[in-house]
């Protein structure tokens, strides 16, 4: 997978992003995190510089992360995932608990909407391209007060249609409800108060299942809470790590 490794701390933090975003979505987190940790960012399969996987599922994405860590000689990490990246983090913490030191779950869910919605989006992107959904996605990513929308529009448009569609199908099949009590890593969840895609209730359901997990709801933010409210987000993540 395409990745970047910044910083030179003893501990490693993995940053795993949203469906439709590249590793560049984490740039607001680099200065504070790389000052204290090695920061590993990567592109999801079919996104940015990462080729698609033969099997499109959250489980296969989690296995790809393990393979990347093995290739880099990194035995154990703290993991911060947003949206699809959060689902991958949940799967990783369940399937390879020895690799996860601490877990941060942002704007994510144990079950995203309904299978039909995700299949419809995959079909539409294959038919009409990612440009057909840009306005809808950006409206969910950011509140109207956010001004740097063009940069993230260009990021979304850079995602190959097939890569985006396959990731939609992975999200379509994702359902970890009832499993999360098996997570042993200390977990912290962050929700955007105005996020229509993964509202705070989705994160509340996650922390209710994971023993000892805690939740922060950030005001004036939608889905990409790490971008829209970077200062508050960074402070909370650093405190947990």
DRENPA-3360 file (N, C-alpha, C; in nm, 2 decimals, always signed):
BEGIN
1 = XXXXXXXX = +0.08/-0.12/+0.00/+0.00/+0.00/+0.00/+0.09/+0.12/+0.00 ~ +0.03/+0.23/-0.06/+0.10/+0.36/-0.05/+0.10/+0.42/+0.09 ~ +0.21/+0.46/+0.14/+0.22/+0.50/+0.28/+0.32/+0.61/+0.29 ~ +0.31/+0.69/+0.41/+0.42/+0.78/+0.45/+0.44/+0.76/+0.59 ~ +0.57/+0.77/+0.63/+0.61/+0.76/+0.77/+0.68/+0.88/+0.81 ~ +0.63/+0.96/+0.91/+0.69/+1.09/+0.95/+0.72/+1.08/+1.10 ~ +0.81/+1.16/+1.15/+0.85/+1.17/+1.29/+0.95/+1.06/+1.33 ~ +1.00/+1.07/+1.45/+1.10/+0.97/+1.49/+1.09/+0.93/+1.63;
9 = XXXXXXXX = +0.96/+0.92/+1.68/+0.94/+0.88/+1.82/+0.96/+0.73/+1.83 ~ +0.95/+0.68/+1.96/+0.97/+0.54/+1.98/+0.84/+0.46/+1.95 ~ +0.72/+0.53/+1.97/+0.59/+0.47/+1.94/+0.54/+0.51/+1.81 ~ +0.46/+0.42/+1.75/+0.40/+0.45/+1.61/+0.25/+0.47/+1.63 ~ +0.20/+0.57/+1.56/+0.06/+0.59/+1.55/+0.02/+0.58/+1.40 ~ -0.08/+0.49/+1.37/-0.13/+0.48/+1.24/-0.25/+0.57/+1.22 ~ -0.26/+0.64/+1.11/-0.38/+0.72/+1.08/-0.44/+0.67/+0.95 ~ -0.57/+0.63/+0.97/-0.64/+0.56/+0.86/-0.77/+0.64/+0.83;
17 = XXXXXXXX = -0.79/+0.68/+0.71/-0.88/+0.79/+0.68/-1.02/+0.74/+0.62 ~ -1.09/+0.83/+0.57/-1.23/+0.82/+0.52/-1.23/+0.76/+0.39 ~ -1.34/+0.69/+0.36/-1.38/+0.65/+0.22/-1.38/+0.78/+0.14 ~ -1.31/+0.78/+0.02/-1.31/+0.90/-0.06/-1.20/+1.00/-0.03 ~ -1.11/+0.96/+0.06/-1.00/+1.06/+0.10/-0.86/+0.98/+0.08 ~ -0.76/+1.06/+0.07/-0.62/+1.01/+0.06/-0.55/+1.04/+0.20 ~ -0.43/+0.99/+0.21/-0.36/+1.01/+0.34/-0.34/+1.16/+0.37 ~ -0.35/+1.24/+0.27/-0.33/+1.39/+0.29/-0.44/+1.45/+0.38;
25 = XXXXXXXX = -0.55/+1.38/+0.40/-0.65/+1.43/+0.49/-0.60/+1.45/+0.63 ~ -0.49/+1.38/+0.67/-0.44/+1.38/+0.80/-0.33/+1.49/+0.82 ~ -0.31/+1.58/+0.72/-0.21/+1.68/+0.74/-0.23/+1.77/+0.86 ~ -0.35/+1.80/+0.90/-0.37/+1.89/+1.02/-0.32/+1.82/+1.15 ~ -0.30/+1.69/+1.15/-0.25/+1.61/+1.26/-0.10/+1.59/+1.27 ~ -0.04/+1.61/+1.15/+0.11/+1.58/+1.15/+0.19/+1.66/+1.24 ~ +0.18/+1.80/+1.25/+0.27/+1.87/+1.34/+0.27/+1.82/+1.48 ~ +0.15/+1.82/+1.55/+0.15/+1.78/+1.69/+0.19/+1.63/+1.71;
33 = XXXXXXXX = +0.14/+1.54/+1.62/+0.17/+1.40/+1.64/+0.31/+1.36/+1.61 ~ +0.36/+1.41/+1.50/+0.50/+1.37/+1.46/+0.61/+1.43/+1.55 ~ +0.57/+1.52/+1.64/+0.66/+1.58/+1.74/+0.69/+1.48/+1.85 ~ +0.59/+1.38/+1.86/+0.60/+1.28/+1.97/+0.60/+1.14/+1.93 ~ +0.56/+1.11/+1.81/+0.54/+0.97/+1.76/+0.60/+0.96/+1.62 ~ +0.62/+0.84/+1.58/+0.63/+0.81/+1.43/+0.49/+0.80/+1.38 ~ +0.45/+0.87/+1.28/+0.32/+0.87/+1.23/+0.31/+0.80/+1.09 ~ +0.24/+0.69/+1.09/+0.22/+0.61/+0.96/+0.08/+0.64/+0.90;
41 = XXXXXXXX = +0.08/+0.70/+0.79/-0.04/+0.73/+0.71/-0.04/+0.64/+0.59 ~ -0.16/+0.60/+0.54/-0.16/+0.51/+0.42/-0.29/+0.54/+0.35 ~ -0.29/+0.51/+0.22/-0.41/+0.52/+0.13/-0.48/+0.38/+0.14 ~ -0.62/+0.39/+0.16/-0.70/+0.27/+0.15/-0.68/+0.20/+0.01 ~ -0.70/+0.07/+0.00/-0.69/+0.01/-0.13/-0.79/+0.08/-0.23 ~ -0.73/+0.10/-0.36/-0.81/+0.17/-0.46/-0.82/+0.32/-0.44 ~ -0.75/+0.37/-0.34/-0.74/+0.52/-0.32/-0.60/+0.57/-0.33 ~ -0.58/+0.69/-0.38/-0.45/+0.75/-0.39/-0.35/+0.66/-0.46;
49 = XXXXXXXX = -0.24/+0.63/-0.40/-0.14/+0.55/-0.46/-0.15/+0.40/-0.43 ~ -0.26/+0.35/-0.37/-0.27/+0.21/-0.33/-0.36/+0.14/-0.44 ~ -0.31/+0.03/-0.49/-0.39/-0.05/-0.58/-0.51/-0.12/-0.51 ~ -0.62/-0.15/-0.58/-0.73/-0.22/-0.52/-0.69/-0.36/-0.48 ~ -0.76/-0.42/-0.38/-0.74/-0.56/-0.34/-0.83/-0.65/-0.42 ~ -0.79/-0.77/-0.43/-0.88/-0.87/-0.51/-1.01/-0.89/-0.43 ~ -1.00/-0.89/-0.30/-1.13/-0.90/-0.22/-1.15/-0.77/-0.15 ~ -1.27/-0.72/-0.17/-1.31/-0.59/-0.11/-1.39/-0.60/+0.01;
57 = XXXXXXXX = -1.33/-0.60/+0.13/-1.40/-0.61/+0.26/-1.32/-0.54/+0.36 ~ -1.38/-0.50/+0.47/-1.31/-0.44/+0.58/-1.21/-0.54/+0.64 ~ -1.24/-0.66/+0.64/-1.15/-0.76/+0.69/-1.02/-0.77/+0.61 ~ -1.04/-0.77/+0.48/-0.92/-0.77/+0.39/-0.83/-0.64/+0.41 ~ -0.90/-0.53/+0.43/-0.83/-0.40/+0.45/-0.75/-0.41/+0.59 ~ -0.81/-0.47/+0.69/-0.73/-0.49/+0.81/-0.61/-0.58/+0.79 ~ -0.63/-0.69/+0.72/-0.52/-0.78/+0.69/-0.41/-0.70/+0.61 ~ -0.45/-0.61/+0.52/-0.35/-0.54/+0.45/-0.27/-0.45/+0.54;
65 = XXXXXXXX = -0.33/-0.39/+0.64/-0.26/-0.31/+0.74/-0.16/-0.40/+0.82 ~ -0.20/-0.51/+0.86/-0.11/-0.61/+0.93/+0.01/-0.64/+0.84 ~ -0.01/-0.66/+0.71/+0.10/-0.69/+0.62/+0.19/-0.57/+0.60 ~ +0.14/-0.45/+0.60/+0.22/-0.33/+0.59/+0.31/-0.32/+0.71 ~ +0.25/-0.34/+0.83/+0.32/-0.33/+0.96/+0.43/-0.44/+0.96 ~ +0.41/-0.56/+0.91/+0.51/-0.66/+0.90/+0.62/-0.62/+0.81 ~ +0.59/-0.56/+0.70/+0.69/-0.52/+0.60/+0.78/-0.41/+0.66 ~ +0.72/-0.33/+0.74/+0.80/-0.22/+0.80/+0.86/-0.26/+0.93;
73 = XXXXXXXX = +0.84/-0.38/+0.98/+0.90/-0.42/+1.10/+0.84/-0.35/+1.22 ~ +0.72/-0.32/+1.22/+0.65/-0.26/+1.33/+0.56/-0.35/+1.40 ~ +0.59/-0.40/+1.53/+0.51/-0.50/+1.59/+0.38/-0.45/+1.65 ~ +0.38/-0.33/+1.70/+0.26/-0.28/+1.77/+0.24/-0.13/+1.75 ~ +0.12/-0.09/+1.74/+0.09/+0.05/+1.71/-0.03/+0.10/+1.79 ~ -0.04/+0.23/+1.81/-0.17/+0.29/+1.84/-0.23/+0.33/+1.70 ~ -0.37/+0.32/+1.70/-0.44/+0.33/+1.57/-0.55/+0.43/+1.58 ~ -0.55/+0.53/+1.49/-0.65/+0.63/+1.49/-0.72/+0.62/+1.35;
81 = XXXXXXXX = -0.85/+0.58/+1.35/-0.92/+0.57/+1.22/-1.05/+0.65/+1.22 ~ -1.07/+0.71/+1.10/-1.19/+0.79/+1.08/-1.28/+0.73/+0.97 ~ -1.41/+0.71/+1.00/-1.51/+0.66/+0.91/-1.47/+0.52/+0.87 ~ -1.44/+0.49/+0.74/-1.39/+0.36/+0.70/-1.27/+0.32/+0.77 ~ -1.18/+0.41/+0.80/-1.06/+0.38/+0.88/-1.09/+0.34/+1.02 ~ -1.20/+0.39/+1.07/-1.24/+0.35/+1.21/-1.29/+0.20/+1.21 ~ -1.36/+0.17/+1.10/-1.41/+0.03/+1.09/-1.29/-0.06/+1.08 ~ -1.19/-0.03/+1.00/-1.07/-0.11/+0.98/-1.00/-0.12/+1.12;
89 = XXXXXXXX = -1.00/-0.01/+1.20/-0.94/-0.02/+1.33/-1.01/-0.11/+1.42 ~ -1.14/-0.11/+1.42/-1.22/-0.21/+1.50/-1.19/-0.35/+1.46 ~ -1.19/-0.38/+1.33/-1.16/-0.51/+1.28/-1.02/-0.55/+1.32 ~ -0.92/-0.46/+1.31/-0.78/-0.49/+1.35/-0.77/-0.52/+1.50 ~ -0.84/-0.44/+1.58/-0.84/-0.47/+1.73/-0.91/-0.60/+1.77 ~ -1.00/-0.64/+1.69/-1.07/-0.77/+1.71/-0.98/-0.89/+1.66 ~ -0.93/-0.88/+1.55/-0.86/-0.99/+1.48/-0.71/-1.00/+1.52 ~ -0.65/-0.89/+1.55/-0.50/-0.89/+1.58/-0.48/-0.80/+1.70;
97 = XXXXXXXX = -0.54/-0.83/+1.82/-0.53/-0.75/+1.93/-0.39/-0.72/+1.98 ~ -0.30/-0.82/+1.95/-0.16/-0.80/+2.00/-0.09/-0.69/+1.92 ~ -0.15/-0.64/+1.81/-0.08/-0.53/+1.73/-0.13/-0.40/+1.77 ~ -0.24/-0.39/+1.85/-0.30/-0.26/+1.88/-0.28/-0.22/+2.03 ~ -0.21/-0.11/+2.05/-0.18/-0.06/+2.18/-0.30/+0.02/+2.23 ~ -0.33/+0.13/+2.16/-0.45/+0.21/+2.19/-0.52/+0.24/+2.06 ~ -0.65/+0.27/+2.08/-0.74/+0.29/+1.97/-0.82/+0.42/+1.98 ~ -0.82/+0.49/+1.87/-0.90/+0.61/+1.86/-1.00/+0.59/+1.74;
105 = XXXXXXXX = -1.13/+0.61/+1.76/-1.23/+0.58/+1.66/-1.31/+0.71/+1.64 ~ -1.30/+0.76/+1.51/-1.36/+0.89/+1.48/-1.46/+0.88/+1.37 ~ -1.58/+0.94/+1.39/-1.68/+0.95/+1.29/-1.70/+0.81/+1.22 ~ -1.72/+0.71/+1.30/-1.73/+0.58/+1.24/-1.85/+0.51/+1.30 ~ -1.87/+0.38/+1.26/-1.99/+0.31/+1.31/-1.96/+0.16/+1.30 ~ -2.03/+0.08/+1.39/-2.03/-0.06/+1.38/-2.12/-0.11/+1.26 ~ -2.20/-0.02/+1.21/-2.28/-0.05/+1.09/-2.32/+0.08/+1.02 ~ -2.27/+0.10/+0.90/-2.30/+0.22/+0.83/-2.43/+0.22/+0.75;
113 = XXXXXXXX = -2.53/+0.29/+0.79/-2.65/+0.30/+0.71/-2.71/+0.17/+0.67 ~ -2.75/+0.15/+0.55/-2.81/+0.02/+0.50/-2.73/-0.03/+0.38 ~ -2.73/-0.16/+0.36/-2.66/-0.22/+0.24/-2.71/-0.16/+0.11 ~ -2.84/-0.13/+0.10/-2.89/-0.08/-0.02/-2.84/+0.06/-0.06 ~ -2.82/+0.14/+0.04/-2.77/+0.27/+0.01/-2.63/+0.26/-0.05 ~ -2.54/+0.18/+0.01/-2.40/+0.17/-0.04/-2.40/+0.10/-0.17 ~ -2.48/+0.01/-0.20/-2.48/-0.05/-0.33/-2.53/+0.05/-0.44 ~ -2.63/+0.13/-0.40/-2.67/+0.23/-0.50/-2.56/+0.33/-0.53;
121 = XXXXXXXX = -2.48/+0.37/-0.42/-2.37/+0.46/-0.44/-2.26/+0.40/-0.53 ~ -2.23/+0.27/-0.50/-2.13/+0.20/-0.58/-2.17/+0.20/-0.73 ~ -2.30/+0.16/-0.75/-2.35/+0.15/-0.89/-2.34/+0.29/-0.96 ~ -2.38/+0.39/-0.88/-2.38/+0.53/-0.94/-2.24/+0.57/-0.98 ~ -2.14/+0.55/-0.89/-2.01/+0.59/-0.92/-1.95/+0.51/-1.04 ~ -1.98/+0.39/-1.05/-1.93/+0.31/-1.16/-1.99/+0.36/-1.29 ~ -2.12/+0.40/-1.28/-2.19/+0.45/-1.40/-2.15/+0.59/-1.44 ~ -2.15/+0.68/-1.34/-2.13/+0.83/-1.37/-2.00/+0.89/-1.32;
129 = XXXXXXXX = -1.92/+0.81/-1.25/-1.80/+0.87/-1.19/-1.81/+0.93/-1.06 ~ -1.70/+0.95/-0.99/-1.71/+1.01/-0.86/-1.76/+1.15/-0.86 ~ -1.75/+1.22/-0.97/-1.80/+1.36/-0.98/-1.95/+1.37/-0.95 ~ -2.02/+1.26/-0.97/-2.17/+1.25/-0.95/-2.21/+1.27/-0.81 ~ -2.12/+1.24/-0.72/-2.15/+1.24/-0.57/-2.08/+1.34/-0.49 ~ -1.99/+1.42/-0.56/-1.91/+1.51/-0.49/-1.99/+1.61/-0.40 ~ -2.09/+1.67/-0.45/-2.16/+1.77/-0.37/-2.23/+1.71/-0.25 ~ -2.28/+1.59/-0.27/-2.35/+1.52/-0.15/-2.24/+1.48/-0.05;
137 = XXXXXXXX = -2.13/+1.43/-0.09/-2.03/+1.39/+0.01/-1.97/+1.52/+0.08 ~ -1.94/+1.62/+0.01/-1.88/+1.74/+0.08/-1.98/+1.80/+0.18 ~ -2.11/+1.80/+0.15/-2.21/+1.85/+0.24/-2.21/+1.77/+0.37 ~ -2.18/+1.64/+0.36/-2.17/+1.56/+0.48/-2.04/+1.57/+0.55 ~ -1.93/+1.60/+0.48/-1.80/+1.61/+0.54/-1.79/+1.74/+0.62 ~ -1.85/+1.85/+0.58/-1.82/+1.98/+0.64/-1.95/+2.06/+0.67 ~ -1.95/+2.14/+0.77/-2.05/+2.24/+0.79/-2.04/+2.35/+0.69 ~ -2.15/+2.43/+0.67/-2.14/+2.54/+0.58/-2.04/+2.64/+0.62;
145 = XXXXXXXX = -1.99/+2.65/+0.74/-1.89/+2.75/+0.78/-1.75/+2.71/+0.74 ~ -1.73/+2.59/+0.70/-1.59/+2.55/+0.66/-1.56/+2.61/+0.52 ~ -1.45/+2.67/+0.50/-1.42/+2.74/+0.38/-1.32/+2.67/+0.28 ~ -1.24/+2.58/+0.33/-1.14/+2.52/+0.24/-1.19/+2.39/+0.17 ~ -1.32/+2.41/+0.11/-1.38/+2.29/+0.06/-1.32/+2.25/-0.07 ~ -1.26/+2.34/-0.15/-1.21/+2.31/-0.28/-1.10/+2.20/-0.27 ~ -1.01/+2.21/-0.17/-0.90/+2.12/-0.16/-0.96/+1.98/-0.14 ~ -1.06/+1.96/-0.06/-1.11/+1.83/-0.03/-1.20/+1.78/-0.15;
153 = XXXXXXXX = -1.26/+1.87/-0.23/-1.33/+1.83/-0.35/-1.23/+1.77/-0.45 ~ -1.11/+1.83/-0.46/-1.01/+1.78/-0.55/-0.96/+1.65/-0.50 ~ -0.95/+1.63/-0.37/-0.90/+1.50/-0.32/-1.00/+1.39/-0.35 ~ -1.13/+1.42/-0.33/-1.24/+1.32/-0.36/-1.24/+1.29/-0.51 ~ -1.22/+1.39/-0.60/-1.23/+1.36/-0.74/-1.10/+1.28/-0.79 ~ -1.00/+1.28/-0.71/-0.88/+1.21/-0.75/-0.89/+1.06/-0.73 ~ -1.00/+1.01/-0.66/-1.02/+0.87/-0.63/-1.07/+0.80/-0.75 ~ -1.01/+0.69/-0.80/-1.06/+0.62/-0.91/-1.20/+0.57/-0.88;
161 = XXXXXXXX = -1.29/+0.57/-0.98/-1.42/+0.53/-0.96/-1.44/+0.38/-0.91 ~ -1.36/+0.29/-0.97/-1.37/+0.15/-0.93/-1.31/+0.14/-0.78 ~ -1.21/+0.21/-0.75/-1.16/+0.21/-0.61/-1.26/+0.25/-0.51 ~ -1.33/+0.36/-0.55/-1.44/+0.42/-0.46/-1.55/+0.32/-0.45 ~ -1.59/+0.26/-0.56/-1.71/+0.17/-0.56/-1.68/+0.04/-0.48 ~ -1.56/-0.01/-0.49/-1.52/-0.13/-0.42/-1.52/-0.10/-0.27 ~ -1.48/+0.02/-0.23/-1.48/+0.05/-0.09/-1.62/+0.07/-0.04 ~ -1.71/+0.12/-0.12/-1.85/+0.13/-0.09/-1.91/-0.01/-0.06;
169 = XXXXXXXX = -1.87/-0.11/-0.14/-1.91/-0.25/-0.12/-1.86/-0.31/+0.01 ~ -1.73/-0.27/+0.05/-1.68/-0.31/+0.18/-1.76/-0.26/+0.29 ~ -1.80/-0.13/+0.28/-1.88/-0.07/+0.38/-2.02/-0.13/+0.38 ~ -2.07/-0.16/+0.27/-2.20/-0.23/+0.26/-2.21/-0.35/+0.34 ~ -2.10/-0.43/+0.34/-2.10/-0.56/+0.41/-2.05/-0.55/+0.55 ~ -2.01/-0.44/+0.60/-1.95/-0.42/+0.73/-2.06/-0.42/+0.84 ~ -2.05/-0.51/+0.94/-2.14/-0.51/+1.05/-2.07/-0.58/+1.17 ~ -2.02/-0.50/+1.27/-1.95/-0.55/+1.38/-2.04/-0.54/+1.51;
177 = XXXXXXXX = -2.16/-0.52/+1.50/-2.25/-0.51/+1.62/-2.25/-0.64/+1.69 ~ -2.24/-0.63/+1.82/-2.24/-0.75/+1.90/-2.10/-0.81/+1.92 ~ -2.00/-0.76/+1.85/-1.86/-0.82/+1.86/-1.77/-0.73/+1.95 ~ -1.80/-0.60/+1.96/-1.70/-0.51/+2.01/-1.67/-0.52/+2.16 ~ -1.74/-0.60/+2.23/-1.71/-0.63/+2.37/-1.58/-0.70/+2.38 ~ -1.53/-0.76/+2.26/-1.41/-0.84/+2.26/-1.29/-0.75/+2.24 ~ -1.30/-0.62/+2.23/-1.19/-0.53/+2.21/-1.12/-0.50/+2.35 ~ -0.99/-0.53/+2.36/-0.92/-0.51/+2.48/-0.84/-0.38/+2.49;
185 = XXXXXXXX = -0.81/-0.32/+2.37/-0.73/-0.20/+2.37/-0.80/-0.08/+2.43 ~ -0.74/+0.00/+2.50/-0.81/+0.13/+2.55/-0.86/+0.21/+2.43 ~ -0.99/+0.24/+2.43/-1.05/+0.30/+2.32/-1.11/+0.43/+2.35 ~ -1.10/+0.53/+2.26/-1.15/+0.66/+2.27/-1.22/+0.70/+2.14 ~ -1.34/+0.75/+2.15/-1.42/+0.78/+2.03/-1.45/+0.93/+2.02 ~ -1.45/+0.98/+1.90/-1.47/+1.12/+1.87/-1.58/+1.13/+1.76 ~ -1.68/+1.21/+1.79/-1.79/+1.23/+1.70/-1.81/+1.38/+1.67 ~ -1.84/+1.41/+1.55/-1.89/+1.55/+1.51/-2.03/+1.57/+1.55;
193 = XXXXXXXX = -2.07/+1.67/+1.63/-2.20/+1.69/+1.67/-2.30/+1.70/+1.56 ~ -2.26/+1.75/+1.44/-2.35/+1.77/+1.33/-2.33/+1.67/+1.22 ~ -2.26/+1.56/+1.24/-2.23/+1.47/+1.14/-2.35/+1.39/+1.10 ~ -2.40/+1.40/+0.97/-2.52/+1.32/+0.93/-2.49/+1.18/+0.89 ~ -2.36/+1.15/+0.86/-2.32/+1.02/+0.82/-2.30/+0.92/+0.93 ~ -2.23/+0.96/+1.04/-2.21/+0.88/+1.16/-2.24/+0.97/+1.28 ~ -2.37/+0.99/+1.31/-2.40/+1.08/+1.42/-2.35/+1.03/+1.55 ~ -2.35/+1.12/+1.65/-2.30/+1.08/+1.78/-2.36/+0.95/+1.84;
201 = XXXXXXXX = -2.48/+0.92/+1.80/-2.55/+0.80/+1.85/-2.47/+0.68/+1.80 ~ -2.41/+0.68/+1.68/-2.34/+0.57/+1.63/-2.21/+0.54/+1.72 ~ -2.15/+0.65/+1.76/-2.03/+0.64/+1.84/-2.07/+0.60/+1.99 ~ -2.18/+0.65/+2.03/-2.23/+0.61/+2.16/-2.25/+0.46/+2.17 ~ -2.31/+0.40/+2.06/-2.33/+0.26/+2.06/-2.20/+0.18/+2.06 ~ -2.09/+0.24/+2.00/-1.96/+0.17/+2.00/-1.90/+0.17/+2.14 ~ -1.91/+0.29/+2.21/-1.84/+0.30/+2.34/-1.92/+0.22/+2.45 ~ -2.05/+0.20/+2.42/-2.13/+0.12/+2.51/-2.09/-0.03/+2.51;
209 = XXXXXXXX = -2.04/-0.07/+2.39/-2.00/-0.21/+2.37/-1.85/-0.24/+2.42 ~ -1.76/-0.14/+2.39/-1.62/-0.16/+2.43/-1.60/-0.13/+2.57 ~ -1.55/-0.22/+2.65/-1.52/-0.20/+2.79/-1.43/-0.08/+2.82 ~ -1.48/+0.01/+2.90/-1.40/+0.13/+2.94/-1.38/+0.24/+2.84 ~ -1.45/+0.22/+2.72/-1.43/+0.33/+2.62/-1.50/+0.46/+2.66 ~ -1.45/+0.57/+2.60/-1.50/+0.70/+2.63/-1.53/+0.77/+2.50 ~ -1.62/+0.87/+2.51/-1.66/+0.95/+2.39/-1.65/+1.10/+2.41 ~ -1.60/+1.17/+2.30/-1.60/+1.31/+2.30/-1.69/+1.35/+2.18;
217 = XXXXXXXX = -1.78/+1.44/+2.20/-1.86/+1.50/+2.09/-1.82/+1.64/+2.07 ~ -1.77/+1.67/+1.95/-1.71/+1.80/+1.91/-1.82/+1.88/+1.84 ~ -1.85/+2.00/+1.90/-1.95/+2.09/+1.84/-1.90/+2.15/+1.71 ~ -1.99/+2.19/+1.63/-1.96/+2.27/+1.50/-1.88/+2.18/+1.41 ~ -1.90/+2.06/+1.40/-1.83/+1.97/+1.31/-1.92/+1.86/+1.25 ~ -1.89/+1.82/+1.13/-1.95/+1.71/+1.06/-1.86/+1.60/+1.05 ~ -1.85/+1.53/+0.94/-1.78/+1.40/+0.93/-1.63/+1.41/+0.95 ~ -1.56/+1.50/+0.87/-1.42/+1.52/+0.88/-1.39/+1.61/+1.00;
225 = XXXXXXXX = -1.42/+1.56/+1.12/-1.39/+1.64/+1.24/-1.25/+1.67/+1.26 ~ -1.16/+1.58/+1.21/-1.01/+1.61/+1.23/-0.97/+1.73/+1.15 ~ -1.04/+1.76/+1.04/-1.00/+1.88/+0.96/-1.08/+2.00/+1.01 ~ -1.21/+1.99/+1.03/-1.29/+2.11/+1.07/-1.26/+2.16/+1.20 ~ -1.23/+2.07/+1.30/-1.20/+2.12/+1.43/-1.06/+2.05/+1.48 ~ -0.96/+2.09/+1.40/-0.83/+2.02/+1.42/-0.77/+2.04/+1.56 ~ -0.78/+2.16/+1.61/-0.72/+2.19/+1.74/-0.78/+2.11/+1.85 ~ -0.91/+2.11/+1.86/-0.98/+2.03/+1.96/-0.95/+1.88/+1.94;
233 = XXXXXXXX = -0.96/+1.84/+1.81/-0.93/+1.70/+1.78/-0.79/+1.65/+1.82 ~ -0.69/+1.73/+1.79/-0.55/+1.69/+1.82/-0.53/+1.69/+1.97 ~ -0.59/+1.78/+2.04/-0.57/+1.78/+2.19/-0.63/+1.65/+2.25 ~ -0.74/+1.61/+2.20/-0.81/+1.49/+2.25/-0.73/+1.37/+2.22 ~ -0.69/+1.36/+2.10/-0.61/+1.24/+2.05/-0.48/+1.23/+2.13 ~ -0.41/+1.34/+2.15/-0.28/+1.33/+2.22/-0.31/+1.29/+2.37 ~ -0.42/+1.34/+2.43/-0.45/+1.31/+2.56/-0.47/+1.16/+2.58 ~ -0.54/+1.10/+2.48/-0.56/+0.95/+2.49/-0.44/+0.87/+2.47;
241 = X = -0.36/+0.91/+2.37/-0.24/+0.84/+2.34/-0.13/+0.85/+2.45;
% end
